[in-house]
Amino acid sequence: MTKSMMESLGQYGITDGMVTSLVITILLTVFAIIAGRRIESIPGRLQNVVELSVGKLYGFFEGIMGKHLCRQYFPIVATIFIYILLCNYSGLLPASGVLPGLKAPTSSLNCTAAMAVFVFFMTTIVGLRANRGPRYFKHLFKPFAFLFPLMLIEMFVRPLSLSMRLYGNVFGEETVTEQFFHMVPIGLPVVMQLLSVLMGLVQALVFSLLTAIYFTEAGELEEGEELEAHA
């Protein structure tokens, strides 16, 4: 994509990060469709790797969410993890931030805030489904009703915390790496890139882990209802 094209798109509020995010979304969608159609009874090497990776990821989140919730919401949590991981790693490409249309989406607060808002609404949906409606909001009055304002504030602070944590870490990492590159252009940037690979994985894992924890908390039933649900 040329610079003039990005300048034209910029007039409509479309940024480099948005373009990269769209490309990542399309690639993930195409890969999922092709992989779904080419599943073999005797898996090949690539299918074995994918199945092993998904199995390990499923086992990790099942240990947090439990079998019932993980069976329902693992696709959402896993998609969030993979999407954030690819967004973080897109910032490691040599031309990232220089080539028009190529920039790590997670280095923009707009992207991380949008994902955090999505998690907020999905958490509410999980709670409403698990507790059969508005009874989910009873947790805002526990353990004491007078703590309702604090519980409500905590509820809305969560998406702010999610978005700022991811944005701050990715943006800060890119800024530090760029400064080191200007100071020591040989050797040190390679070390920083290797650290960035690890940090990109950690940040994707933390965001998806917190999402799984929020879903688990929201999906907890009242004691009496839980007995009825498993009856």
C-alpha positions as CSV (number, residue, x, y, z in Angstrom):
1,M,0.0,0.0,0.0
2,T,1.4,3.4,-1.0
3,K,1.8,6.4,1.2
4,S,-0.7,8.4,-0.9
5,M,-3.3,5.7,-0.5
6,M,-2.8,5.7,3.3
7,E,-3.1,9.5,3.4
8,S,-6.4,9.2,1.5
9,L,-7.6,6.6,3.9
10,G,-6.4,8.7,6.8
11,Q,-8.9,11.3,5.9
12,Y,-11.6,8.8,7.0
13,G,-9.9,7.9,10.2
14,I,-8.3,4.7,8.9
15,T,-4.9,4.2,10.4
16,D,-1.9,1.9,9.6
17,G,-2.9,-0.3,12.6
18,M,-6.4,-0.8,11.3
19,V,-5.1,-1.9,7.9
20,T,-2.8,-4.4,9.5
21,S,-5.6,-5.6,11.8
22,L,-7.8,-6.2,8.8
23,V,-5.1,-8.2,7.0
24,I,-4.5,-10.3,10.1
25,T,-8.3,-11.0,10.4
26,I,-8.6,-12.0,6.8
27,L,-5.5,-14.3,7.0
28,L,-6.9,-16.0,10.2
29,T,-10.3,-16.4,8.6
30,V,-8.8,-17.9,5.4
31,F,-6.5,-20.2,7.4
32,A,-9.4,-21.4,9.5
33,I,-11.6,-22.2,6.5
34,I,-8.9,-24.0,4.6
35,A,-7.8,-25.9,7.7
36,G,-11.4,-26.9,8.5
37,R,-11.9,-28.3,5.0
38,R,-8.6,-30.2,4.9
39,I,-8.9,-32.1,8.2
40,E,-7.7,-35.7,7.5
41,S,-8.4,-38.9,9.5
42,I,-4.6,-39.6,9.3
43,P,-3.2,-36.1,10.0
44,G,-0.1,-34.8,8.3
45,R,2.7,-33.0,10.0
46,L,1.1,-29.5,9.9
47,Q,-2.2,-30.9,11.2
48,N,-0.4,-32.6,14.0
49,V,1.3,-29.4,15.0
50,V,-1.9,-27.4,14.9
51,E,-3.9,-30.1,16.8
52,L,-1.1,-30.4,19.5
53,S,-1.0,-26.6,19.9
54,V,-4.8,-26.2,20.2
55,G,-4.9,-29.2,22.6
56,K,-2.3,-27.7,24.9
57,L,-4.1,-24.3,24.8
58,Y,-7.4,-26.0,25.5
59,G,-5.9,-27.9,28.5
60,F,-4.4,-24.6,29.8
61,F,-7.7,-22.8,29.7
62,E,-9.8,-25.8,30.9
63,G,-7.7,-25.7,34.1
64,I,-8.9,-22.1,34.7
65,M,-12.4,-22.1,33.4
66,G,-13.5,-25.7,34.1
67,K,-14.9,-28.2,31.6
68,H,-18.3,-26.7,31.1
69,L,-17.3,-23.0,30.5
70,C,-14.2,-24.0,28.5
71,R,-16.3,-26.1,26.1
72,Q,-18.6,-23.1,25.5
73,Y,-16.1,-20.2,25.4
74,F,-12.8,-21.6,24.5
75,P,-13.1,-20.5,20.8
76,I,-13.5,-16.9,21.9
77,V,-10.6,-16.9,24.4
78,A,-8.4,-18.8,22.0
79,T,-9.2,-16.4,19.1
80,I,-8.4,-13.5,21.3
81,F,-5.0,-15.0,22.2
82,I,-4.1,-15.8,18.6
83,Y,-5.2,-12.5,17.3
84,I,-3.3,-10.5,19.9
85,L,-0.2,-12.6,19.4
86,L,-0.2,-12.0,15.6
87,C,-0.9,-8.3,16.2
88,N,2.1,-8.1,18.6
89,Y,4.4,-10.0,16.2
90,S,3.4,-7.8,13.2
91,G,5.3,-5.0,15.0
92,L,8.5,-7.1,14.7
93,L,8.4,-7.1,10.9
94,P,11.4,-5.0,9.5
95,A,9.2,-2.4,7.8
96,S,6.6,-2.1,10.6
97,G,5.9,1.5,11.4
98,V,7.7,2.7,8.3
99,L,5.8,0.9,5.4
100,P,2.3,2.5,5.0
101,G,-0.4,0.2,6.2
102,L,1.9,-1.9,8.4
103,K,1.9,-1.3,12.2
104,A,1.2,-3.4,15.2
105,P,-2.5,-2.8,15.9
106,T,-1.9,-3.4,19.7
107,S,0.4,-0.4,19.8
108,S,-2.7,1.8,19.4
109,L,-5.1,2.4,22.3
110,N,-8.0,2.3,19.9
111,C,-7.4,-1.4,19.2
112,T,-6.8,-2.5,22.8
113,A,-9.8,-0.5,24.0
114,A,-12.1,-2.1,21.4
115,M,-11.0,-5.6,22.5
116,A,-11.4,-4.7,26.2
117,V,-14.9,-3.4,25.5
118,F,-15.7,-6.7,23.7
119,V,-14.5,-8.7,26.6
120,F,-16.6,-6.5,29.0
121,F,-19.8,-7.2,27.1
122,M,-19.0,-10.9,26.6
123,T,-18.4,-11.2,30.3
124,T,-21.8,-9.7,31.0
125,I,-23.4,-12.1,28.5
126,V,-21.6,-15.1,30.1
127,G,-23.0,-14.0,33.5
128,L,-26.5,-13.4,32.3
129,R,-26.6,-16.8,30.6
130,A,-25.1,-18.7,33.6
131,N,-27.4,-17.0,36.2
132,R,-30.5,-17.0,34.0
133,G,-30.9,-13.2,33.6
134,P,-30.6,-10.2,35.8
135,R,-29.7,-12.2,38.9
136,Y,-26.2,-12.1,37.7
137,F,-26.0,-8.5,38.9
138,K,-26.5,-9.7,42.5
139,H,-22.8,-10.0,42.9
140,L,-22.5,-6.2,42.9
141,F,-24.2,-6.2,46.3
142,K,-22.0,-8.8,47.9
143,P,-20.7,-9.3,50.5
144,F,-22.5,-6.1,51.6
145,A,-25.0,-3.9,49.8
146,F,-23.3,-0.7,50.8
147,L,-20.2,-1.8,48.8
148,F,-22.3,-1.5,45.6
149,P,-20.6,1.7,44.3
150,L,-17.2,0.2,44.7
151,M,-18.2,-3.1,43.0
152,L,-19.7,-1.1,40.1
153,I,-16.5,1.0,39.7
154,E,-14.5,-2.2,39.7
155,M,-16.7,-3.7,37.0
156,F,-16.0,-0.7,34.7
157,V,-12.3,-0.4,35.6
158,R,-11.6,-3.9,34.3
159,P,-11.8,-3.0,30.6
160,L,-9.8,0.2,31.2
161,S,-7.1,-1.9,32.9
162,L,-7.1,-4.5,30.1
163,S,-6.7,-1.9,27.4
164,M,-4.1,0.2,29.1
165,R,-2.0,-2.8,30.1
166,L,-1.7,-4.2,26.6
167,Y,-1.3,-0.9,24.9
168,G,1.3,0.4,27.4
169,N,3.5,-2.7,27.2
170,V,3.4,-3.0,23.4
171,F,3.8,0.8,22.7
172,G,6.6,1.1,25.4
173,E,8.4,-2.0,24.0
174,E,8.4,-0.6,20.5
175,T,9.5,2.8,21.6
176,V,12.4,1.4,23.7
177,T,13.5,-0.9,20.8
178,E,13.5,2.0,18.4
179,Q,15.6,4.2,20.7
180,F,18.1,1.4,21.2
181,F,18.3,0.9,17.4
182,H,19.3,4.6,17.0
183,M,21.9,4.4,19.7
184,V,23.4,1.0,18.9
185,P,22.3,-0.1,15.4
186,I,24.3,-3.3,15.4
187,G,23.8,-6.2,17.8
188,L,21.6,-4.8,20.5
189,P,18.5,-4.5,18.3
190,V,18.7,-8.2,17.6
191,V,18.6,-8.9,21.4
192,M,15.7,-6.5,21.8
193,Q,13.8,-8.2,19.0
194,L,14.3,-11.6,20.7
195,L,12.9,-10.1,23.9
196,S,10.1,-8.7,22.0
197,V,9.1,-12.1,20.7
198,L,8.8,-13.3,24.3
199,M,7.0,-10.2,25.5
200,G,4.5,-10.4,22.6
201,L,3.7,-14.0,23.7
202,V,3.4,-13.0,27.4
203,Q,1.1,-10.0,26.7
204,A,-1.2,-12.1,24.5
205,L,-1.3,-14.8,27.2
206,V,-2.0,-12.3,30.0
207,F,-4.9,-10.6,28.1
208,S,-6.5,-14.0,27.2
209,L,-5.9,-15.3,30.7
210,L,-7.6,-12.4,32.4
211,T,-10.5,-12.8,29.9
212,A,-10.8,-16.5,30.9
213,I,-10.8,-15.5,34.6
214,Y,-13.5,-12.9,34.0
215,F,-15.6,-15.4,32.2
216,T,-15.1,-17.9,35.0
217,E,-16.2,-15.4,37.7
218,A,-19.2,-14.3,35.7
219,G,-20.2,-17.9,35.0
220,E,-20.3,-19.0,38.6
221,L,-23.8,-20.0,39.7
222,E,-25.4,-19.5,43.0
223,E,-24.9,-22.6,45.2
224,G,-28.5,-23.7,45.0
225,E,-28.7,-23.0,41.3
226,E,-25.5,-25.0,40.7
227,L,-27.0,-28.1,42.3
228,E,-30.1,-27.7,40.2
229,A,-28.1,-27.2,37.0
230,H,-26.1,-30.4,37.6
231,A,-29.2,-32.4,38.6
